[in-house]
Amino acid sequence: MKKTFFLVMAAAAVMTSCNNGGNGSEQKAVAPQSSELKIAYVDIEELDSTYNFCKDFKAEFEKKSKNADNTLNQKGQALQNQAAQFQQNLQANKYTQQQAQALNASLQKQQLDLQQLQQRLATELQTESEKYSKALRDSVQHFLAEYNKDKKYSIILSKAGDNVLYSDKSLNITKEVVAGLNKAYKPAAKPSEAAKAGDKK
């Protein structure tokens, strides 16, 4: 499965002010009265590998991807075997013209059905991946909004790969953010676990 990277960014505007002084046409620039810019960043690769929500999704997504591949491979192999058998029997003149036409039409339909199944499974996986990306972004942004009420960062940047050329490691708040996210994360119960919980009631 291709590794995906997710951008997480929360930004707050830094207020500045300029005062005009002097008389007539003479004006003097005054330095901005804002406090010092406070910056931090979250390493997205580290977040992706340590946030339990990400790890759970990747494990489940890989399982579904493998199941889809296995289903398509099995159906594809079965269809290939049928086509080979049909070709052998056709060359051996074991079919009437009507039988050959009917079997050929059946094989073509199975081929079309397999293509449609492949497209449907791919669409389902893509939709699930997009839902996950949105859920991840929402969970991180929600956490950072609460987290920053005390920290008061002006900007929290995302660092993925080499999109940030240089950064002081003291600005890295990833571990703190992941710890908070994991503390708040409550994985959804699996169907089997949910059924067991229902039986105990």
Backbone torsions as a table, in degrees:
resi	resn	phi	psi	omega
1	MET	NA	134.4	-178.9
2	LYS	-68.5	136.7	179.1
3	LYS	-75.9	133.7	-178.7
4	THR	-109.3	151.1	177.9
5	PHE	-119.1	139.7	-175.3
6	PHE	-119.9	128.6	-179.0
7	LEU	-87.6	130.2	178.8
8	VAL	-124.3	119.3	-176.9
9	MET	-142.5	126.7	173.3
10	ALA	-125.2	125.1	-175.7
11	ALA	-127.0	142.0	175.7
12	ALA	-124.0	140.8	-177.1
13	ALA	-73.4	142.4	175.4
14	VAL	-99.0	121.8	-175.2
15	MET	-80.5	134.5	175.5
16	THR	-129.7	156.9	178.3
17	SER	-139.2	150.1	177.4
18	CYS	-126.9	132.6	178.5
19	ASN	-111.8	140.6	176.4
20	ASN	-97.7	135.3	-179.2
21	GLY	-131.1	179.3	177.9
22	GLY	86.7	-177.5	178.3
23	ASN	-125.1	160.6	-179.4
24	GLY	64.2	-133.7	-177.1
25	SER	-88.1	-5.5	-177.8
26	GLU	-78.0	125.6	-179.8
27	GLN	-128.5	145.6	-179.8
28	LYS	-121.9	129.7	177.7
29	ALA	-78.5	137.1	179.1
30	VAL	-113.0	137.8	-179.1
31	ALA	-61.1	146.3	178.4
32	PRO	-55.3	143.6	-177.5
33	GLN	-95.4	14.5	-176.9
34	SER	-79.2	158.0	175.8
35	SER	-74.9	170.9	-177.6
36	GLU	-63.9	139.2	179.5
37	LEU	-66.0	126.7	-178.5
38	LYS	-110.5	115.9	-172.3
39	ILE	-121.0	146.1	172.4
40	ALA	-143.9	167.2	177.0
41	TYR	-142.3	157.0	176.4
42	VAL	-116.3	125.7	177.7
43	ASP	-79.6	111.5	-172.7
44	ILE	-68.8	-34.8	178.9
45	GLU	-65.5	-40.8	177.4
46	GLU	-67.4	-40.8	177.0
47	LEU	-60.0	-45.3	-177.8
48	ASP	-61.7	-31.4	-176.2
49	SER	-94.9	-11.8	-175.8
50	THR	-121.3	-16.9	177.6
51	TYR	-77.3	122.6	-174.7
52	ASN	-59.7	-32.2	177.2
53	PHE	-60.2	-43.1	178.7
54	CYS	-66.3	-45.0	-177.5
55	LYS	-64.0	-40.8	179.3
56	ASP	-65.7	-43.0	-179.7
57	PHE	-63.7	-45.7	-177.3
58	LYS	-61.9	-39.1	178.7
59	ALA	-65.3	-44.1	-179.6
60	GLU	-69.1	-40.2	-179.2
61	PHE	-66.3	-40.5	178.4
62	GLU	-64.1	-39.0	177.8
63	LYS	-62.7	-45.2	-179.8
64	LYS	-66.6	-37.9	178.7
65	SER	-63.5	-42.9	179.5
66	LYS	-65.6	-40.4	178.2
67	ASN	-62.4	-41.5	178.8
68	ALA	-64.2	-43.9	179.2
69	ASP	-62.6	-43.1	-179.8
70	ASN	-63.0	-42.4	179.4
71	THR	-61.6	-46.6	-178.8
72	LEU	-66.7	-39.7	179.8
73	ASN	-65.0	-42.1	-180.0
74	GLN	-64.8	-47.1	-179.4
75	LYS	-66.5	-38.2	179.3
76	GLY	-65.6	-41.2	179.1
77	GLN	-66.6	-41.2	179.0
78	ALA	-62.5	-42.2	179.2
79	LEU	-66.1	-39.2	178.8
80	GLN	-63.2	-40.9	178.3
81	ASN	-63.9	-41.8	178.8
82	GLN	-63.3	-40.9	-179.2
83	ALA	-65.5	-40.0	179.5
84	ALA	-65.6	-42.2	179.1
85	GLN	-64.7	-40.7	178.2
86	PHE	-61.3	-43.1	-178.2
87	GLN	-64.7	-40.8	178.7
88	GLN	-63.6	-47.2	-179.4
89	ASN	-66.2	-33.8	178.9
90	LEU	-66.0	-42.9	179.0
91	GLN	-68.1	-27.0	179.3
92	ALA	-88.0	6.4	178.8
93	ASN	57.8	41.7	-179.3
94	LYS	-90.2	-5.2	-178.7
95	TYR	-117.1	148.9	166.9
96	THR	-76.6	169.5	-180.0
97	GLN	-61.1	-40.5	180.0
98	GLN	-66.1	-42.2	178.8
99	GLN	-62.6	-43.1	-179.8
100	ALA	-62.5	-42.3	179.8
101	GLN	-65.6	-42.5	-179.1
102	ALA	-65.2	-44.6	-179.9
103	LEU	-66.4	-39.4	178.5
104	ASN	-64.3	-41.3	177.7
105	ALA	-63.7	-39.2	178.9
106	SER	-63.8	-42.3	179.1
107	LEU	-64.9	-39.9	178.9
108	GLN	-64.7	-38.8	178.5
109	LYS	-66.0	-42.2	178.2
110	GLN	-62.0	-38.4	178.0
111	GLN	-63.8	-42.3	178.3
112	LEU	-65.5	-42.6	178.9
113	ASP	-61.1	-39.7	180.0
114	LEU	-65.9	-40.9	178.0
115	GLN	-63.8	-40.8	178.8
116	GLN	-66.6	-38.2	177.5
117	LEU	-64.3	-43.1	178.7
118	GLN	-60.0	-43.2	179.1
119	GLN	-65.6	-41.4	-179.2
120	ARG	-65.0	-44.6	179.9
121	LEU	-64.6	-39.6	178.5
122	ALA	-64.5	-40.0	179.2
123	THR	-65.8	-40.9	178.9
124	GLU	-62.5	-43.1	179.4
125	LEU	-66.6	-40.0	178.6
126	GLN	-64.3	-43.4	179.0
127	THR	-62.5	-41.9	179.5
128	GLU	-64.8	-39.1	178.5
129	SER	-64.7	-40.5	179.4
130	GLU	-67.5	-39.9	177.4
131	LYS	-63.0	-40.3	178.0
132	TYR	-63.2	-45.5	-179.4
133	SER	-59.2	-41.5	179.5
134	LYS	-68.0	-43.1	179.8
135	ALA	-63.6	-40.2	178.4
136	LEU	-63.4	-48.1	179.8
137	ARG	-59.8	-44.1	-178.9
138	ASP	-64.4	-42.6	-177.3
139	SER	-66.2	-40.8	-179.9
140	VAL	-69.2	-44.7	-179.3
141	GLN	-64.4	-39.4	178.2
142	HIS	-63.6	-44.0	179.9
143	PHE	-63.9	-44.0	-177.7
144	LEU	-65.1	-33.7	178.2
145	ALA	-62.0	-41.4	177.9
146	GLU	-73.8	-44.9	-178.4
147	TYR	-58.5	-38.7	-174.3
148	ASN	-80.5	-7.1	175.9
149	LYS	-62.3	-33.7	178.2
150	ASP	-94.6	-38.4	-174.8
151	LYS	-73.8	-32.2	176.5
152	LYS	61.2	40.7	174.9
153	TYR	-74.3	142.7	175.5
154	SER	-76.6	-39.0	-179.5
155	ILE	-142.4	136.2	171.3
156	ILE	-119.7	113.5	-175.5
157	LEU	-96.6	160.4	172.1
158	SER	-102.1	137.8	177.3
159	LYS	-118.1	113.4	180.0
160	ALA	-130.5	120.9	-178.9
161	GLY	62.5	-127.7	-178.7
162	ASP	-110.9	28.1	179.5
163	ASN	-69.6	-18.9	172.1
164	VAL	-111.2	116.4	-174.2
165	LEU	-71.1	-34.7	178.1
166	TYR	-150.1	141.9	175.6
167	SER	-153.2	138.2	176.0
168	ASP	-72.7	129.2	-176.9
169	LYS	-62.7	-20.2	178.5
170	SER	-68.5	-16.8	179.3
171	LEU	-88.0	-5.0	-176.8
172	ASN	-78.7	113.6	-179.4
173	ILE	-109.2	16.9	-173.3
174	THR	-58.4	-49.4	-176.8
175	LYS	-59.8	-41.6	179.2
176	GLU	-65.3	-41.8	179.8
177	VAL	-66.8	-45.3	-179.4
178	VAL	-63.7	-40.0	178.6
179	ALA	-59.7	-42.8	178.4
180	GLY	-67.8	-40.4	179.0
181	LEU	-64.8	-44.4	-179.7
182	ASN	-65.6	-33.8	178.1
183	LYS	-65.8	-37.2	-178.2
184	ALA	-84.4	-18.5	-174.0
185	TYR	-73.8	128.6	176.0
186	LYS	-123.7	102.6	-178.0
187	PRO	-62.2	143.9	178.1
188	ALA	-68.6	140.3	178.7
189	ALA	-68.0	137.3	177.0
190	LYS	-70.8	154.6	-177.8
191	PRO	-51.3	-42.9	-178.9
192	SER	-65.9	-39.2	179.5
193	GLU	-69.5	-38.3	178.8
194	ALA	-63.8	-39.0	179.4
195	ALA	-65.6	-41.8	178.3
196	LYS	-63.4	-40.5	179.2
197	ALA	-63.8	-36.5	178.6
198	GLY	-67.8	-35.7	-179.9
199	ASP	-67.9	-29.4	-176.5
200	LYS	-75.8	-19.6	-178.4
201	LYS	-71.3	NA	NA
